[in-house]
Amino acid sequence: MSDQNINQEVHNAFEAIKNGGIILYPTDTVWGIGCDATNPEAVKKIYALKQREESKSMIVLMNSDRMMHNVFREIPEVAWQILDLSEKPTTLILDNPRNVAPNIIAEDKSLGVRLVKEPFCYKLMERMKKPLVSTSANISGMPTPNSFKEIDHHILDGVDYIVNLHREKVSAKPSAIIKLGNNLQVKVIRP
């Protein structure tokens, strides 16, 4: 995939997000639905599209330590160790996020976050200078699609922009999920 294609898709996705839109895009794991994680109206659109209760939080992608520190005042040292040692994409659920849409934060005041290096996602967040919502591209309760062609037409029709990258690729598995409280309690939710 050429840098020119990636840059054009970053531009197109950014334009949709900047205007409060939601996008369908390939992540480092599965196809995701995303928006600006600081825009509560855009987050609402994703909940509506997925037919998902707002009490079920979604995760956000970030591309730098600096972005992590902007959202979490306290990040336990073990969080960095887990991220450094993880051999597969890993989502950490951390306590007391700030500077994000309130309707993306779980009832227990936590937020799932994954640092990504995948070129499209990384460059998009570099352009946004904000975290990106990431939730699987399915109606709530339905199976997560393994490829672009498995995505329900309701999702395809409901987003503002569909990224034209990696459409032939079969997705990897969803990320591992580890909940890490500020009290240093660790709970593996999805290995």
Salt bridges, closest charged atoms under 4 A:
ASP3 OD1 - LYS123 NZ 3.88
GLU15 OE1 - LYS18 NZ 3.11
ASP28 OD1 - ARG114 NH2 2.70
ASP36 OD2 - LYS130 NZ 3.26
GLU41 OE2 - LYS44 NZ 3.72
ASP95 OD1 - LYS179 NZ 3.89
ASP108 OD2 - LYS179 NZ 3.07
GLU118 OE2 - HIS166 NE2 3.79
ASP157 OD2 - HIS153 ND1 3.74
